[in-house]
Amino acid sequence: MGEKRATVITVGLQKGGVGKSTSSGILSYFLSREGYKVLAVDMDSQGNLTDLLTQQEYDYFEEKTILEAYEDGSVEKYIYEVNENLHIVPSDDYFATLAIRLYTSDEMKYIKEKSLGLKMILEPVIYDYDFVIIDTPPSLSEPMVNALCTSDYCLVIAESSKWAYNAIPRFIETVDRAKEVNPNLEILGILRTMSDSRRADSKAFAEIIKETWPELCFDVIIKRKASTGRLSLEGLFDNKELSSALDQYELFIRS
């Protein structure tokens, strides 16, 4: 067991298709490759982060997911080792029932403050890792609130589009509300993703996001790239395109 508590980072925005799972997976991969011990936590019932990091069949983690960890009171028995430095607590579509179970399930009655359930179940392993990276669903729901109330930092992922731009203020408002429970929470910044250089509207919204939140936006913009898009098929290991797929993210992580 380490002496230092893990740094916990939530990757989020309440809009789908902006690159949250891809960004969560790549961040987890890079940190683990640099020698840090990383625990990825999939808080999205779509299970995309689980698929990206494990490349296992859909039903491989049946009854061995974050939902069962909530019922058990700890993630310890539900951690899957991708490699020595990279572990994950997987998810599947049954995790969509978390909200109702938090308030009705006998197994979860021990969670008195519902927004702190994730923090409670991570506590037994929080000193075993350098970083905990949390992927979140495209909604301002209990999984998102649990993630924010557990985290030290939040990385906002915003596609360069009008709908993502419209979602940012409400997400920042949710972060501010989470700080009432978790006053240590800070916004790490806004990472603009999926920018299409062939489209004037995409370039325009990348600039508008920067103009609206200049103090929060990272300089690096993640542009749409075929090799990055194929990560869901090829994965992060034994991928001949990996260097091309990750080069933009490497600039971001090292910036």
Secondary structure per residue as TSV (DSSP state, phi and psi in degrees):
chain	resnum	aa	ss	phi	psi
A	1	M	-	360.0	132.9
A	2	G	-	-75.9	168.2
A	3	E	S	-92.2	-18.3
A	4	K	S	-108.0	135.3
A	5	R	-	-69.5	142.0
A	6	A	-	-62.2	145.9
A	7	T	E	-82.4	125.4
A	8	V	E	-107.0	125.5
A	9	I	E	-125.4	122.6
A	10	T	E	-92.7	136.8
A	11	V	E	-108.5	117.8
A	12	G	E	-156.2	162.5
A	13	L	-	-179.6	143.2
A	14	Q	S	-84.0	40.8
A	15	K	S	-136.3	137.5
A	16	G	T	-82.0	161.0
A	17	G	T	74.3	20.8
A	18	V	S	-100.7	-6.8
A	19	G	S	102.6	22.1
A	20	K	H	-64.2	-50.0
A	21	S	H	-66.2	-41.1
A	22	T	H	-61.8	-45.5
A	23	S	H	-65.6	-41.0
A	24	S	H	-61.2	-44.9
A	25	G	H	-65.9	-43.7
A	26	I	H	-67.3	-42.2
A	27	L	H	-60.4	-44.7
A	28	S	H	-61.9	-43.4
A	29	Y	H	-62.5	-48.8
A	30	F	H	-62.5	-45.8
A	31	L	H	-62.0	-41.4
A	32	S	H	-67.4	-35.6
A	33	R	H	-67.3	-27.4
A	34	E	T	-80.9	0.5
A	35	G	T	101.2	0.7
A	36	Y	-	-82.0	149.5
A	37	K	-	-88.0	120.0
A	38	V	E	-123.3	133.6
A	39	L	E	-113.3	115.0
A	40	A	E	-89.4	138.6
A	41	V	E	-123.7	118.9
A	42	D	E	-92.5	104.5
A	43	M	-	-102.8	21.5
A	44	D	-	-118.0	125.9
A	45	S	T	-65.4	-13.8
A	46	Q	T	-69.3	-24.0
A	47	G	-	67.6	25.0
A	48	N	H	-68.2	-38.0
A	49	L	H	-65.0	-40.2
A	50	T	H	-58.7	-45.4
A	51	D	H	-64.0	-44.6
A	52	L	H	-61.7	-43.7
A	53	L	H	-85.3	-25.4
A	54	T	H	-107.8	-29.5
A	55	Q	-	55.9	30.0
A	56	Q	-	-90.1	161.4
A	57	E	-	-63.6	156.3
A	58	Y	T	-54.1	-42.6
A	59	D	T	-93.4	8.8
A	60	Y	T	-60.1	-36.0
A	61	F	T	-100.1	19.9
A	62	E	T	-56.4	125.6
A	63	E	T	62.9	22.5
A	64	K	-	-134.1	44.2
A	65	T	S	-121.0	-176.5
A	66	I	H	-59.8	-30.5
A	67	L	H	-64.2	-45.2
A	68	E	H	-66.1	-31.3
A	69	A	H	-63.9	-39.9
A	70	Y	H	-61.2	-43.0
A	71	E	H	-68.1	-32.7
A	72	D	H	-83.5	-23.3
A	73	G	T	92.6	4.0
A	74	S	-	-162.2	148.4
A	75	V	S	-85.9	-6.6
A	76	E	G	-50.3	-47.0
A	77	K	G	-80.7	-2.4
A	78	Y	G	-118.0	16.9
A	79	I	-	-88.5	126.8
A	80	Y	E	-103.8	129.4
A	81	E	E	-89.4	108.7
A	82	V	S	-72.2	-48.1
A	83	N	S	-154.4	-170.7
A	84	E	S	-58.3	-39.4
A	85	N	S	-99.9	-12.6
A	86	L	E	-122.0	117.2
A	87	H	E	-123.0	161.4
A	88	I	E	-144.2	142.9
A	89	V	E	-97.7	109.7
A	90	P	-	-77.9	169.3
A	91	S	-	-137.9	162.1
A	92	D	-	-148.3	-174.7
A	93	D	G	-67.7	-16.7
A	94	Y	G	-68.4	-17.6
A	95	F	G	-66.3	-15.2
A	96	A	G	-62.6	-15.7
A	97	T	G	-88.7	2.9
A	98	L	H	-56.0	-45.4
A	99	A	H	-55.5	-51.1
A	100	I	H	-69.3	-34.2
A	101	R	H	-69.0	-34.5
A	102	L	H	-57.1	-32.8
A	103	Y	H	-102.2	-12.8
A	104	T	H	-124.9	-21.9
A	105	S	-	-77.6	134.2
A	106	D	G	-62.6	-35.4
A	107	E	G	-64.2	-22.4
A	108	M	G	-108.3	13.3
A	109	K	T	-65.6	-21.3
A	110	Y	T	-67.9	-18.2
A	111	I	-	-86.9	94.5
A	112	K	S	-74.5	-46.1
A	113	E	S	-95.9	102.5
A	114	K	G	-61.0	-27.9
A	115	S	G	-75.1	-9.4
A	116	L	G	-109.1	15.0
A	117	G	H	-60.4	-45.3
A	118	L	H	-64.0	-41.4
A	119	K	H	-59.1	-39.8
A	120	M	H	-64.9	-44.4
A	121	I	H	-79.1	-15.6
A	122	L	H	-86.6	-19.5
A	123	E	G	-53.5	-40.4
A	124	P	G	-64.2	-18.2
A	125	V	G	-120.9	5.1
A	126	I	T	-65.4	-22.5
A	127	Y	T	-93.2	-1.6
A	128	D	S	-88.5	-6.8
A	129	Y	-	-129.6	158.0
A	130	D	S	-86.6	-36.5
A	131	F	E	-137.4	144.3
A	132	V	E	-119.7	121.2
A	133	I	E	-110.3	122.2
A	134	I	E	-111.4	120.2
A	135	D	E	-90.0	143.7
A	136	T	-	-127.8	161.7
A	137	P	-	-78.9	165.2
A	138	P	S	-82.7	53.5
A	139	S	S	-160.4	155.4
A	140	L	S	-90.7	68.0
A	141	S	S	-113.3	-176.1
A	142	E	H	-56.0	-43.5
A	143	P	H	-58.9	-40.8
A	144	M	H	-65.1	-46.4
A	145	V	H	-63.4	-42.2
A	146	N	H	-59.2	-42.5
A	147	A	H	-63.0	-47.8
A	148	L	H	-65.1	-38.0
A	149	C	T	-74.3	-6.5
A	150	T	T	-102.3	-17.6
A	151	S	-	-95.2	156.3
A	152	D	S	-87.0	-35.6
A	153	Y	E	-137.2	156.3
A	154	C	E	-127.3	126.5
A	155	L	E	-99.9	116.0
A	156	V	E	-87.1	125.0
A	157	I	E	-105.3	118.6
A	158	A	E	-129.7	112.4
A	159	E	E	-60.5	147.0
A	160	S	S	-78.9	74.2
A	161	S	S	-149.4	164.1
A	162	K	H	-62.8	-44.0
A	163	W	H	-66.9	-37.9
A	164	A	H	-67.6	-41.4
A	165	Y	H	-58.1	-43.3
A	166	N	H	-65.7	-27.1
A	167	A	H	-79.1	-24.8
A	168	I	H	-59.8	-47.0
A	169	P	H	-59.8	-40.4
A	170	R	H	-67.5	-35.5
A	171	F	H	-67.6	-43.1
A	172	I	H	-61.7	-37.1
A	173	E	H	-62.4	-40.4
A	174	T	H	-65.1	-40.0
A	175	V	H	-59.5	-44.6
A	176	D	H	-61.7	-38.1
A	177	R	H	-68.2	-38.7
A	178	A	H	-63.3	-29.1
A	179	K	T	-67.8	-17.8
A	180	E	T	-67.2	-30.0
A	181	V	T	-93.9	-36.6
A	182	N	-	-125.0	80.8
A	183	P	T	-64.6	-14.2
A	184	N	T	-83.1	-7.6
A	185	L	-	-67.3	132.8
A	186	E	E	-132.0	149.3
A	187	I	E	-82.3	119.2
A	188	L	E	-68.6	-35.6
A	189	G	E	153.5	177.5
A	190	I	E	-108.9	121.1
A	191	L	E	-101.3	116.6
A	192	R	E	-83.7	126.7
A	193	T	E	-125.4	168.2
A	194	M	E	53.8	35.5
A	195	S	E	-76.2	130.9
A	196	D	-	-105.4	108.9
A	197	S	T	-66.4	-14.6
A	198	R	T	-84.9	-10.2
A	199	R	-	-114.6	126.4
A	200	A	H	-64.6	-36.5
A	201	D	H	-67.2	-36.5
A	202	S	H	-65.6	-46.1
A	203	K	H	-63.7	-37.9
A	204	A	H	-64.4	-43.2
A	205	F	H	-72.4	-28.4
A	206	A	H	-60.9	-41.0
A	207	E	H	-72.6	-39.1
A	208	I	H	-64.3	-40.9
A	209	I	H	-60.3	-43.4
A	210	K	H	-64.0	-41.5
A	211	E	H	-67.2	-33.9
A	212	T	H	-78.1	-38.7
A	213	W	S	-127.2	64.5
A	214	P	T	-62.6	-31.5
A	215	E	T	-80.1	-12.9
A	216	L	T	-105.1	-24.1
A	217	C	E	-77.3	133.2
A	218	F	E	-73.4	151.1
A	219	D	E	-69.4	-34.7
A	220	V	E	-70.8	132.5
A	221	I	E	-115.3	128.4
A	222	I	E	-84.7	113.3
A	223	K	E	-89.5	152.9
A	224	R	-	-59.7	135.3
A	225	K	-	-149.6	133.9
A	226	A	H	-60.5	-41.8
A	227	S	H	-66.3	-33.9
A	228	T	H	-70.5	-40.0
A	229	G	H	-62.7	-29.1
A	230	R	T	-83.5	0.5
A	231	L	H	-59.8	-31.5
A	232	S	H	-64.2	-25.8
A	233	L	H	-91.9	-44.6
A	234	E	H	-90.6	-21.4
A	235	G	-	76.7	-174.3
A	236	L	S	-103.5	2.0
A	237	F	S	-129.1	141.0
A	238	D	S	56.0	41.8
A	239	N	-	-113.2	114.4
A	240	K	T	-66.3	-21.5
A	241	E	T	-95.3	7.6
A	242	L	H	-58.1	-44.6
A	243	S	H	-59.1	-44.8
A	244	S	H	-66.9	-38.4
A	245	A	H	-67.8	-29.6
A	246	L	H	-106.5	-4.3
A	247	D	H	-59.1	-38.8
A	248	Q	H	-68.2	-40.4
A	249	Y	H	-66.9	-33.7
A	250	E	H	-63.8	-39.4
A	251	L	H	-60.7	-41.8
A	252	F	H	-64.3	-49.8
A	253	I	H	-65.2	-33.8
A	254	R	H	-88.9	-4.1
A	255	S	-	-79.2	360.0
